[in-house]
Amino acid sequence: MSRLEYRVQPPSHELFQEALETLPCPVRQLKVRFFANGFIPPERDAGEDAVNAYLAQCSEHGIIPNSYSQLEVHEGGRFSTDNYRAETLRNAPPRAMKAFLQGGRVNHVEVFMRDGDKEKMRTLKELVFPELKKAAYLPQCANIAVTIRGESAENSLFLGFGRINPGLWLCFDSLTAEQLSVFDPWYRALKEKYHDETYVEE
């Protein structure tokens, strides 16, 4: 079977959340970026107005500005996290220090899994993703390598709001008829619920 590509657009947090929670195929490796309340730090060269608006959002919702943590899922339902760090925020007024010292939730959480198996995916679907959702962490982008028809196949799922392939984009080198029968209903359900034929990429 020739290379298959599937798309659902436009991008939305709701689409990404449901796709992650219901993914029907095995996952070999996964990296998903979540942001508290969907607040993304401004670019490093952003002006003071953008920085002030971001700091005000963080202060109002108890978020540590520009903070980051990685959460990795391991065997046996275990996971580990690194300590958060605050990244450089240029054009930051003195209030940035005050906002940082107030403490609160980490702004950016990157969920990572390697050598995926059913147990690790169960931890993600039943613990990690639901708890992040309860705490108002919204998925912003994801890169997922799915295990379909062997390790060598380039089968990937991408989620993102960026200018390149925004939305949900799946690329499969090959699918057996049996695999397609499992995957296709999942894809069609997402497409029927979220896809907009009139959407135009920027």
C-alpha positions as CSV (number, residue, x, y, z in Angstrom):
1,M,0.0,0.0,0.0
2,S,1.4,3.5,-0.9
3,R,2.1,6.2,1.7
4,L,-1.0,7.5,3.4
5,E,-1.5,10.9,4.8
6,Y,-4.5,12.1,7.0
7,R,-5.3,15.6,8.1
8,V,-7.8,17.2,10.4
9,Q,-7.9,21.1,10.5
10,P,-8.0,23.7,11.9
11,P,-5.8,23.1,14.9
12,S,-7.5,23.3,18.4
13,H,-6.7,22.3,21.9
14,E,-9.9,20.2,22.0
15,L,-8.8,18.2,18.9
16,F,-5.4,17.6,20.3
17,Q,-6.7,16.5,23.7
18,E,-9.1,14.0,22.2
19,A,-6.6,12.6,19.8
20,L,-4.1,12.0,22.6
21,E,-6.7,10.4,24.9
22,T,-8.1,8.1,22.3
23,L,-5.1,7.1,20.1
24,P,-5.9,3.5,19.1
25,C,-2.4,2.4,17.9
26,P,0.7,1.5,19.8
27,V,3.2,4.3,20.4
28,R,7.0,3.9,20.2
29,Q,8.0,7.4,21.3
30,L,6.1,10.5,22.3
31,K,6.7,14.1,23.1
32,V,3.9,16.5,23.9
33,R,4.2,20.1,25.0
34,F,1.5,21.5,27.3
35,F,1.1,25.1,28.5
36,A,-0.8,26.2,31.6
37,N,-4.1,27.8,30.5
38,G,-2.6,27.8,27.0
39,F,-0.4,30.8,27.9
40,I,2.7,30.7,25.7
41,P,5.7,32.9,26.6
42,P,6.4,35.7,24.1
43,E,9.3,35.5,21.7
44,R,12.7,36.5,23.0
45,D,12.6,39.7,20.9
46,A,9.0,40.6,21.9
47,G,8.3,44.1,23.0
48,E,7.6,45.3,26.5
49,D,3.8,45.4,25.9
50,A,3.7,41.7,24.9
51,V,5.9,40.8,27.9
52,N,3.6,42.8,30.3
53,A,0.5,41.1,29.0
54,Y,2.1,37.7,29.5
55,L,3.2,38.5,33.0
56,A,-0.3,39.8,33.9
57,Q,-1.8,36.5,32.6
58,C,0.7,34.5,34.7
59,S,0.1,36.6,37.8
60,E,-3.7,36.3,37.5
61,H,-3.6,32.5,37.1
62,G,-0.8,31.6,39.5
63,I,1.8,30.6,36.8
64,I,5.5,31.0,37.1
65,P,6.6,33.0,34.1
66,N,8.7,31.2,31.5
67,S,9.1,28.1,33.7
68,Y,9.6,24.7,32.2
69,S,9.6,21.1,33.4
70,Q,9.9,17.7,31.6
71,L,7.8,14.8,32.8
72,E,9.0,11.4,31.5
73,V,6.9,8.2,31.8
74,H,8.7,5.0,32.8
75,E,7.9,1.3,33.4
76,G,5.5,0.3,36.2
77,G,3.3,3.3,36.0
78,R,6.2,5.5,37.3
79,F,7.2,8.9,36.0
80,S,10.0,11.4,36.8
81,T,10.3,15.2,36.5
82,D,13.2,17.5,36.3
83,N,13.3,20.8,38.3
84,Y,11.7,23.7,36.5
85,R,13.9,26.5,35.2
86,A,13.1,30.0,34.1
87,E,14.2,30.8,30.7
88,T,15.4,34.2,29.5
89,L,12.7,36.8,29.1
90,R,14.0,39.9,27.3
91,N,12.4,43.3,27.8
92,A,11.1,42.0,31.1
93,P,10.3,44.9,33.6
94,P,11.1,44.5,37.3
95,R,7.7,42.9,37.9
96,A,9.0,39.8,36.2
97,M,11.2,39.0,39.3
98,K,8.2,39.6,41.6
99,A,6.0,37.3,39.4
100,F,8.7,34.6,39.5
101,L,9.1,34.7,43.3
102,Q,5.4,34.5,43.9
103,G,5.6,30.9,42.7
104,G,2.7,28.8,41.3
105,R,2.3,26.4,38.5
106,V,5.0,25.6,35.9
107,N,4.1,27.3,32.6
108,H,5.4,24.7,30.2
109,V,5.3,21.0,30.8
110,E,6.9,18.6,28.2
111,V,5.6,15.1,28.5
112,F,8.1,12.5,27.1
113,M,8.0,8.8,26.6
114,R,10.5,6.5,24.9
115,D,10.3,2.7,24.2
116,G,6.6,2.9,24.6
117,D,4.4,-0.1,25.6
118,K,0.8,-0.7,26.7
119,E,1.6,0.0,30.4
120,K,3.2,3.3,29.7
121,M,0.4,4.4,27.4
122,R,-2.1,3.4,30.1
123,T,-0.2,5.7,32.5
124,L,-0.4,8.5,30.0
125,K,-4.1,8.1,29.2
126,E,-5.4,7.3,32.7
127,L,-3.1,9.5,34.8
128,V,-0.9,12.0,33.1
129,F,-3.2,13.5,30.4
130,P,-6.3,13.6,32.6
131,E,-4.4,15.3,35.5
132,L,-2.9,17.9,33.2
133,K,-6.3,18.6,31.8
134,K,-7.8,19.1,35.3
135,A,-5.0,21.6,36.0
136,A,-5.9,23.5,32.8
137,Y,-2.8,22.5,30.9
138,L,-3.5,22.6,27.2
139,P,-1.7,20.6,24.5
140,Q,0.1,22.9,22.1
141,C,2.1,20.5,19.9
142,A,3.1,16.8,19.7
143,N,5.4,14.5,17.8
144,I,4.4,10.8,18.1
145,A,6.1,7.8,16.5
146,V,3.5,5.1,16.2
147,T,4.4,1.4,16.0
148,I,2.5,0.1,12.9
149,R,3.9,-2.7,10.7
150,G,7.4,-2.8,12.1
151,E,10.0,-0.5,13.6
152,S,11.5,0.6,10.3
153,A,8.3,2.1,9.0
154,E,8.1,5.9,9.1
155,N,4.7,6.2,10.8
156,S,4.2,9.5,12.6
157,L,1.5,11.7,14.2
158,F,2.0,15.4,14.4
159,L,-0.2,17.9,16.3
160,G,0.5,21.6,16.2
161,F,-0.6,25.2,15.8
162,G,2.5,26.3,13.8
163,R,2.6,27.5,10.2
164,I,3.8,24.1,8.9
165,N,1.1,21.5,8.8
166,P,-1.2,23.0,11.4
167,G,-3.7,20.7,13.0
168,L,-3.5,16.9,13.1
169,W,-1.3,15.3,10.5
170,L,-0.6,11.6,10.2
171,C,1.9,9.9,7.9
172,F,1.9,6.2,7.4
173,D,4.3,4.3,5.2
174,S,2.0,1.3,5.3
175,L,-1.1,-0.2,7.0
176,T,-2.4,-3.6,6.8
177,A,-6.1,-4.1,6.2
178,E,-6.5,-5.1,9.9
179,Q,-4.6,-2.0,11.1
180,L,-6.7,0.2,8.9
181,S,-9.9,-1.2,10.3
182,V,-8.7,-0.1,13.8
183,F,-7.3,3.3,12.8
184,D,-9.8,4.5,10.3
185,P,-12.9,4.8,12.6
186,W,-10.8,6.8,15.1
187,Y,-9.6,9.2,12.3
188,R,-13.1,9.6,10.8
189,A,-14.6,10.4,14.2
190,L,-12.1,13.1,14.8
191,K,-12.5,14.5,11.2
192,E,-16.3,14.5,11.5
193,K,-16.2,16.4,14.8
194,Y,-13.4,18.9,14.2
195,H,-12.5,19.2,10.5
196,D,-13.5,22.4,8.6
197,E,-13.2,22.1,4.8
198,T,-13.1,25.9,4.5
199,Y,-10.0,26.2,6.6
200,V,-7.1,27.9,4.9
201,E,-3.5,27.7,6.2
202,E,-1.9,31.0,6.9
